[in-house]
Every structure is written in C-alpha cells, then in structure tokens.
C-alpha cells in the first residue's frame, strides 16, 4: 500500500528552527479493486488509516509531524 516515504523541508536540509516540524511524504500505490475483501482503492484505504499512522509517528518523533499524502494514479 505505501509505495515510498521520505522526509523533506527544513529538518532534512538542516535549516530548521526550534518550532519547525518534520515533514513526511507518503506515496500510496494506486491499486483499484478489492482490498481486504472490500471494493475500494488504496488511496481511500490509506486515508482511513493515515491519521493513526501520523499519531504513531508523533509518539516516536522529537518534533511535530506534518504528513503529506501523494498518490500516483496510473
């Protein structure tokens, strides 16, 4: 479901301020059809669990997390 993920912006570049967040990009694989027995695509499935994922990342990160979702519809 997650095709790739990456960090970007100030934290990665080394130009962060004290109040800068950690930007995390997540690209979701576009897979239309049945997933987990339910007819929906990967993006809808990801959106249903992304808040939980973001909260888990916040628990382990020393900085605030900003999650950015991407999908490559091919």
Residue frames as qw, qx, qy, qz and C-alpha x, y, z in Angstrom:
[[0.000, 0.887, 0.462, 0.000, 0.00, 0.00, 0.00],
 [0.161, -0.914, 0.179, 0.326, 2.76, 2.53, 0.87],
 [0.807, 0.546, -0.024, 0.225, 4.96, 2.75, -2.21],
 [0.582, 0.217, -0.282, 0.731, 7.60, 5.04, -0.67],
 [0.342, -0.905, -0.246, 0.059, 8.04, 7.61, 2.06],
 [0.575, 0.311, -0.122, 0.747, 10.51, 10.44, 2.57],
 [0.308, -0.742, -0.289, 0.521, 11.36, 13.36, 4.83],
 [0.417, 0.525, 0.246, 0.700, 11.67, 16.85, 3.35],
 [0.135, -0.924, -0.150, -0.324, 11.85, 20.58, 4.14],
 [0.079, -0.865, 0.353, -0.347, 13.81, 22.34, 6.88],
 [0.776, -0.482, 0.399, -0.080, 14.62, 19.37, 9.13],
 [0.912, 0.209, 0.239, 0.258, 16.17, 17.46, 6.25],
 [0.486, 0.759, -0.045, 0.431, 18.04, 20.50, 4.90],
 [0.621, -0.193, -0.359, 0.669, 19.45, 21.39, 8.32],
 [0.055, 0.329, 0.026, 0.942, 17.81, 24.82, 8.35],
 [0.438, -0.600, -0.656, -0.134, 15.15, 24.02, 10.97],
 [0.162, -0.556, 0.271, -0.769, 14.11, 26.46, 13.64],
 [0.134, -0.113, 0.828, -0.533, 13.12, 25.46, 17.18],
 [0.573, 0.268, 0.465, -0.620, 9.44, 25.32, 16.19],
 [0.446, 0.371, -0.606, -0.544, 9.93, 23.57, 12.80],
 [0.880, -0.026, 0.346, -0.325, 8.05, 20.37, 12.19],
 [0.307, -0.273, 0.847, 0.336, 9.27, 17.21, 10.46],
 [0.653, 0.401, -0.120, -0.631, 7.64, 16.86, 7.04],
 [0.424, -0.106, 0.895, 0.093, 6.94, 13.29, 5.98],
 [0.556, 0.333, -0.341, -0.680, 5.75, 12.48, 2.46],
 [0.523, 0.003, 0.847, -0.098, 3.95, 9.21, 1.80],
 [0.435, 0.282, -0.517, -0.681, 3.20, 7.94, -1.70],
 [0.669, 0.064, 0.648, -0.358, 0.41, 5.40, -1.88],
 [0.121, -0.056, 0.865, 0.484, 0.26, 2.79, -4.63],
 [0.584, 0.192, -0.029, -0.788, -2.86, 3.16, -6.77],
 [0.024, 0.025, -0.994, -0.104, -4.50, -0.26, -6.67],
 [0.598, -0.023, -0.020, -0.801, -8.16, -0.15, -7.68],
 [0.653, -0.019, -0.721, -0.231, -10.25, -3.16, -6.88],
 [0.790, -0.532, -0.246, -0.177, -10.76, -5.40, -3.87],
 [0.282, 0.456, -0.628, 0.564, -8.57, -4.85, -0.84],
 [0.103, -0.068, 0.786, -0.606, -9.23, -6.72, 2.38],
 [0.086, 0.409, 0.909, 0.003, -12.48, -8.00, 0.90],
 [0.147, 0.781, 0.365, -0.485, -13.86, -4.50, 0.37],
 [0.549, 0.547, 0.382, 0.504, -14.13, -2.87, -3.05],
 [0.089, -0.984, -0.014, 0.155, -12.13, 0.33, -2.67],
 [0.656, 0.614, -0.239, 0.368, -8.84, 1.73, -3.88],
 [0.696, -0.103, -0.385, 0.598, -5.60, 2.08, -1.94],
 [0.101, 0.363, -0.117, 0.919, -5.93, 5.84, -1.53],
 [0.588, -0.521, -0.169, -0.595, -9.28, 5.55, 0.24],
 [0.870, -0.301, -0.359, 0.152, -7.89, 2.79, 2.42],
 [0.540, 0.135, -0.290, 0.779, -4.81, 4.86, 3.23],
 [0.160, -0.489, 0.016, -0.857, -6.92, 7.88, 4.12],
 [0.747, -0.506, -0.271, -0.337, -8.87, 5.76, 6.58],
 [0.862, -0.353, -0.193, 0.308, -5.69, 4.75, 8.46],
 [0.497, 0.521, -0.145, 0.678, -3.35, 7.73, 7.84],
 [0.332, -0.771, 0.135, -0.526, -4.41, 9.61, 10.98],
 [0.901, -0.426, 0.077, 0.002, -3.50, 6.58, 13.07],
 [0.822, 0.236, -0.031, 0.518, -0.14, 6.31, 11.26],
 [0.172, 0.718, -0.115, 0.665, 0.54, 10.01, 11.81],
 [0.601, -0.710, 0.127, -0.345, -0.25, 9.67, 15.54],
 [0.952, -0.196, 0.041, 0.231, 2.13, 6.73, 15.83],
 [0.620, 0.448, -0.068, 0.641, 4.89, 8.75, 14.15],
 [0.157, -0.800, 0.101, -0.571, 4.26, 11.64, 16.55],
 [0.823, -0.561, 0.038, -0.079, 4.81, 9.31, 19.51],
 [0.881, -0.129, 0.120, 0.440, 8.36, 8.48, 18.38],
 [0.472, 0.582, 0.079, 0.658, 9.43, 11.81, 16.88],
 [0.389, -0.401, -0.342, 0.755, 11.02, 14.56, 18.96],
 [0.059, 0.151, -0.168, -0.973, 9.41, 17.10, 16.57],
 [0.600, 0.416, 0.364, -0.578, 5.85, 17.74, 15.40],
 [0.389, 0.061, 0.814, 0.426, 5.00, 15.65, 12.31],
 [0.479, 0.513, -0.014, -0.712, 3.37, 17.03, 9.16],
 [0.540, 0.090, 0.816, 0.188, 2.13, 14.16, 6.98],
 [0.387, 0.512, -0.269, -0.718, 1.72, 14.83, 3.23],
 [0.708, 0.176, 0.683, -0.045, -0.14, 12.21, 1.16],
 [0.264, 0.515, -0.509, -0.637, 0.58, 11.58, -2.52],
 [0.769, 0.194, 0.603, -0.086, -0.87, 9.14, -4.99],
 [0.025, 0.393, -0.651, -0.649, 0.40, 8.21, -8.44],
 [0.715, 0.372, 0.445, -0.390, -2.71, 7.35, -10.46],
 [0.034, -0.383, 0.744, 0.547, -1.51, 5.33, -13.43]]
